[in-house]
C-alpha cells in the first residue's frame, strides 16, 4: 500500500456522505437486512475474467483511467463504481454488455486506480457535484454525446445527477438503491439514534483521528465495509485484493475524507459548483427512462423504493434482486444488473 496521503486542510475541503450514496436524512428509512448472514454462491470472485487494458484520457482536471470493450460504434454505456470499490464491480457486467453490441466504458472515479488529478494545487474535492462533472468531462473527452449511465453508491449518485441536470447526455439510467441526490441542508437534521448508528464511519471520518486511521488502515477498513454492506457476498481474498489496489491512489484518502465531511457541512466545496449544488439541494426529478435496483441483503443504509419512486417522472421500473444480494449489486448480481442496462431503453 502506498504512503498515507498528505491530509492537509487545503485538500480536505469537505465531506460527509454515507455508504451507498445516501444522506443522513435518507437513513431515517433504513432497516438492516432482515436475516442473519448466510453463505451463498460466490459471484465476481477473481478468475480469468478481465476488463482488459486500462486506457488514459485527459478530461477536465483529471487524467482518467478507464477500461473499454465492445464495438467502437455501438451504443455507449458508462458503468460507475462506488466506495470502497472500483471498476471490477463490473468485471462480469461489462463483457456481457459488450457481447450484446454495446461500447462499454468503465472509469476509475477520482481518487481510485490510475485516475489522477493533474495539478498539485487542485483541491482534492469529493463533493457530490464534482463526480457528475467528471462524468461529463469524460464524455466530452471521448466525444460521447449520449450514453446509458449505470452505477451504485458514489457512481450511482453521479449518474443520478447527470440524468437530472443534463438529461440530454443521458439516454437512460440504471441506479442501485434508487435516488441518491442529497444536500448539506438535509443533513443538518439529527436522526433517531439507531439511524445515526448506521452512519458511524462518517463521524469517525469527521475527526483527524479518523482521517489518520483511514490512511493507516484503509485496507482493513474497506474489507470490513465490504463484509458489513454485503454480508452474504462470499468473496475471496484475491477478489478483494484485486480491487484494493485501486485504493493506493495518492489522492484516495483525501477525497474519501472530503466526501464524508462535505455532507455534514464540516468542509466547503469549490465555489464553481455552488450553483449546481443549489439545484441539487432542490431534489430535481429525473425524466429519463430509469430502472432502480435493490438487493435483498443490502447491509448499507438505503431507502425503501416507495420513498423515492416519485423522483422519477419518466418511464420507470423498480426491481428487487433476491438471493442474498448486498450493496455491491453489479458484482454480486451481474446478470440482473446487465439485464437492467439492456432493458431500460425499452421500458
C-alpha positions in Angstrom: 0.0 0.0 0.0 1.2 3.5 -0.8 2.3 6.0 1.8 -0.6 7.8 3.5 -1.9 10.9 1.7 -1.0 14.3 2.9 -4.2 15.2 4.7 -3.8 18.9 4.6 -6.8 21.1 5.4 -6.5 22.6 1.9 -7.2 19.1 0.5 -9.8 18.1 3.0 -12.2 20.8 1.8 -15.4 19.0 2.5 -17.0 15.9 3.4 -19.6 13.6 4.6 -21.6 11.2 2.5 -23.0 7.9 3.7 -22.3 4.5 2.4 -24.5 3.8 -0.6 -24.6 7.4 -1.5 -27.4 8.3 0.9 -27.7 11.4 3.0 -28.2 11.3 6.8 -31.8 12.2 6.0 -32.1 9.0 3.9 -31.1 6.9 6.9 -34.4 7.5 8.7 -35.9 4.9 6.4 -33.0 2.4 6.8 -33.5 -1.1 8.2 -30.8 -3.7 8.1 -31.0 -6.9 6.2 -33.8 -8.9 7.8 -32.0 -12.3 8.1 -28.7 -13.3 9.6 -25.8 -13.6 7.2 -25.9 -16.9 5.3 -23.4 -18.4 2.9 -24.4 -18.2 -0.8 -22.8 -18.8 -4.1 -19.7 -16.7 -4.9 -20.1 -14.3 -7.7 -17.4 -11.9 -9.1 -14.5 -13.8 -7.5 -11.2 -13.3 -9.2 -10.9 -15.5 -12.2 -9.8 -15.4 -15.8 -12.4 -12.7 -16.5 -10.8 -9.4 -17.2 -11.8 -5.8 -18.1 -8.7 -5.6 -20.4 -6.0 -3.0 -20.7 -6.5 0.4 -18.9 -6.6 3.4 -21.1 -5.9 7.0 -20.1 -7.5 10.3 -21.2 -7.3 13.9 -20.1 -10.7 15.1 -19.0 -11.2 18.4 -17.2 -9.0 18.5 -14.1 -8.3 14.7 -14.3 -6.4 12.2 -16.3 -8.9 9.4 -16.1 -8.1 5.7 -16.3 -10.8 3.5 -17.9 -11.5 0.2 -19.4 -13.3 -0.1 -22.8 -14.8 -3.0 -24.5 -17.3 -3.7 -27.3 -17.6 -2.2 -30.8 -16.4 1.4 -31.1 -19.6 2.4 -33.0 -22.0 0.7 -30.6 -24.4 2.5 -28.2 -22.5 3.7 -25.2 -23.0 2.6 -21.6 -20.8 4.1 -18.8 -20.6 2.0 -15.7 -19.8 3.9 -12.5 -18.5 2.3 -9.3 -18.8 3.4 -5.6 -16.8 3.4 -2.4 -14.9 1.3 -1.4 -15.0 -0.4 -4.7 -13.5 0.0 -8.2 -14.1 -0.9 -11.9 -14.0 -4.6 -11.0 -17.5 -4.3 -9.6 -18.4 -4.6 -13.3 -16.0 -7.4 -14.3 -18.8 -9.7 -15.4 -21.3 -7.0 -16.4 -19.0 -5.3 -19.0 -18.2 -8.3 -21.2 -21.9 -9.3 -21.2 -22.9 -5.8 -22.5 -20.0 -5.7 -24.9 -21.2 -9.1 -26.3 -24.6 -7.5 -27.0 -23.0 -4.8 -29.1 -22.5 -2.0 -26.5 -19.5 0.2 -26.3 -18.8 -0.2 -22.6 -16.8 2.5 -20.7 -15.8 1.7 -17.1 -13.8 4.6 -15.5 -12.0 4.8 -12.2 -13.5 7.6 -10.2 -11.3 10.4 -8.9 -9.1 9.0 -6.1 -9.1 5.5 -7.5 -6.8 3.4 -9.6 -4.9 5.1 -12.4 -7.1 8.2 -12.4 -5.1 11.3 -11.3 -5.8 14.9 -10.5 -3.5 16.7 -13.0 -2.1 19.6 -10.9 -0.9 19.6 -7.3 -2.9 22.8 -6.4 -6.2 21.4 -7.5 -8.4 20.7 -4.4 -8.9 17.0 -3.6 -12.6 17.5 -3.8 -15.2 14.8 -3.0 -18.5 16.8 -3.0 -21.3 15.2 -5.0 -21.3 17.6 -7.8 -17.7 17.0 -8.8 -18.2 13.4 -9.7 -21.0 14.3 -12.1 -18.8 17.0 -13.6 -16.1 14.3 -14.1 -18.6 12.1 -16.0 -19.5 15.0 -18.3 -15.8 15.8 -18.8 -15.0 12.1 -19.7 -17.9 12.0 -22.2 -16.6 15.2 -23.8 -13.0 13.9 -23.9 -14.2 10.7 -25.6 -16.6 12.6 -27.9 -19.6 10.7 -26.5 -22.8 12.8 -26.9 -25.2 10.5 -25.1 -24.9 7.3 -23.0 -26.8 4.9 -20.8 -25.4 5.6 -17.3 -25.4 2.8 -14.7 -23.9 2.7 -11.2 -24.1 2.3 -7.5 -23.0 4.2 -4.4 -20.9 7.2 -5.4 -21.1 6.2 -9.0 -24.9 5.9 -8.8 -25.1 9.4 -7.3 -23.0 10.8 -10.2 -25.3 9.1 -12.7 -28.4 10.4 -11.0 -27.0 13.9 -11.1 -26.1 13.8 -14.8 -29.6 12.3 -15.5 -31.3 15.1 -13.6 -29.2 18.1 -14.7 -28.0 17.1 -18.1 -30.8 14.7 -19.4 -29.6 15.4 -23.0 -26.4 13.5 -22.2 -28.2 10.5 -20.6 -30.1 8.1 -22.8 -31.3 6.1 -19.7 -30.4 5.4 -16.1 -29.8 2.3 -14.0 -29.3 3.1 -10.3 -28.8 0.7 -7.5 -30.5 1.9 -4.3 -32.6 4.4 -6.2 -32.5 8.2 -6.0 -29.2 9.3 -4.4 -29.0 13.1 -4.8 -28.7 14.8 -1.4 -27.9 18.2 0.1 -26.0 19.6 3.0 -29.2 21.3 4.3 -31.0 18.0 4.6 -28.1 16.5 6.5 -28.3 19.1 9.3 -31.3 17.5 10.9 -30.5 14.9 13.6 -32.0 11.5 13.2 -33.0 8.8 15.7 -30.1 7.1 17.4 -30.4 3.8 15.5 -30.2 5.7 12.2 -27.2 7.6 13.4 -25.5 4.4 14.5 -25.6 3.0 10.9 -23.5 6.0 9.8 -20.8 5.5 12.4 -18.0 5.8 9.9 -18.8 9.3 8.8 -18.4 10.6 12.4 -15.1 8.8 12.5 -14.0 10.4 9.3 -15.1 13.8 10.7 -12.2 13.7 13.1 -8.5 14.0 12.5 -8.1 10.6 14.2 -10.4 9.1 11.6 -8.5 10.7 8.7 -5.2 9.3 10.0 -6.8 6.0 10.8 -8.2 5.5 7.3 -4.8 6.4 5.8 -3.1 3.9 8.0 -5.7 1.1 7.8 -7.6 1.6 4.6 -7.1 -2.0 3.5 -8.7 -3.5 6.7 -11.2 -0.7 6.9 -12.6 -1.2 3.4 -12.6 -5.0 3.7 -14.8 -4.6 6.8 -17.1 -2.3 4.9 -17.4 -5.0 2.2 -18.4 -7.5 4.8 -20.9 -5.3 6.6 -22.5 -3.9 3.4 -22.7 -7.2 1.7 -23.0 -9.7 4.5 -23.8 -12.7 2.2 -21.3 -11.9 -0.5 -18.8 -14.9 -0.3 -15.9 -13.0 -1.9 -12.4 -14.5 -1.6 -9.1 -12.7 -0.7 -8.0 -12.5 -4.4 -11.2 -10.7 -5.3 -10.8 -8.1 -2.6 -7.1 -7.6 -3.3 -7.8 -7.0 -7.0 -10.0 -4.0 -6.0 -7.9 -2.9 -3.0 -5.1 -1.9 -5.4 -7.3 1.0 -6.5 -7.1 2.5 -3.0 -3.4 3.0 -3.4 -4.2 6.1 -5.5 -2.3 9.1 -4.0 -5.5 11.1 -3.6 -7.7 8.4 -2.3 -7.7 9.2 1.4 -8.1 12.9 0.9 -11.0 12.5 -1.5 -12.8 10.0 0.7 -12.4 12.1 3.9 -13.5 15.2 1.9 -16.6 13.4 0.6 -17.6 12.3 4.1 -17.1 15.7 5.6 -18.8 17.8 3.0 -22.2 16.2 3.6 -22.2 17.5 7.2 -21.0 20.9 6.2 -17.8 20.3 8.1 -15.8 21.4 5.0 -16.6 23.6 2.0 -16.8 22.6 -1.6 -15.4 24.5 -4.6 -17.2 27.7 -5.4 -17.5 26.8 -9.1 -20.0 24.1 -8.0 -22.2 26.3 -5.8 -24.8 26.9 -8.4 -25.1 23.2 -9.2 -25.3 22.2 -5.5 -28.2 24.7 -5.1 -30.0 23.0 -7.9 -29.3 19.5 -6.4 -30.5 20.6 -3.0 -33.9 21.1 -4.5 -34.0 17.3 -5.2 -34.5 17.6 -9.0 -36.6 14.9 -10.6 -35.3 12.6 -13.2 -37.2 12.3 -16.5 -35.0 9.8 -18.5 -36.1 6.1 -18.6 -34.9 4.6 -15.3 -34.6 1.2 -13.6 -33.7 1.2 -9.9 -32.5 -2.0 -8.2 -32.2 -3.1 -4.6 -30.6 -6.2 -3.2 -32.4 -8.2 -0.5 -29.3 -8.3 1.8 -28.0 -4.7 1.4 -26.3 -4.0 4.8 -25.7 -0.4 3.9 -28.1 2.5 4.6 -30.7 2.7 2.0 -34.3 4.0 1.5 -37.3 1.8 0.7 -38.2 2.1 -3.0 -41.5 3.8 -2.2 -39.6 6.7 -0.7 -38.0 7.8 -4.0 -40.3 6.5 -6.7 -41.9 9.9 -7.2 -38.5 11.3 -8.1 -38.6 9.5 -11.5 -41.1 11.2 -13.8 -40.3 9.3 -17.0 -40.7 5.6 -17.8 -39.7 3.9 -14.6 -39.4 0.4 -13.0 -38.0 -0.8 -9.7 -36.6 -4.3 -9.3 -35.9 -6.2 -6.0 -33.0 -8.6 -6.5 -33.1 -11.6 -4.3 -30.6 -14.3 -3.4 -28.6 -12.6 -0.6 -27.6 -9.6 -2.8 -25.8 -6.8 -0.9 -24.6 -3.3 -1.6 -22.1 -4.2 -4.4 -25.0 -5.2 -6.6 -23.4 -5.3 -10.0 -20.6 -7.6 -8.8 -22.9 -9.8 -6.7 -25.8 -10.0 -9.2 -24.1 -9.2 -12.6 -26.8 -10.7 -14.8 -29.6 -8.8 -13.1 -27.6 -5.6 -13.4 -26.7 -6.2 -17.1 -30.3 -7.1 -17.9 -31.4 -3.8 -16.4 -29.0 -1.9 -18.7 -30.1 -3.9 -21.7 -33.8 -3.3 -21.0 -34.0 0.2 -19.6 -34.2 1.8 -23.0 -37.3 -0.3 -23.9 -39.5 0.4 -20.9 
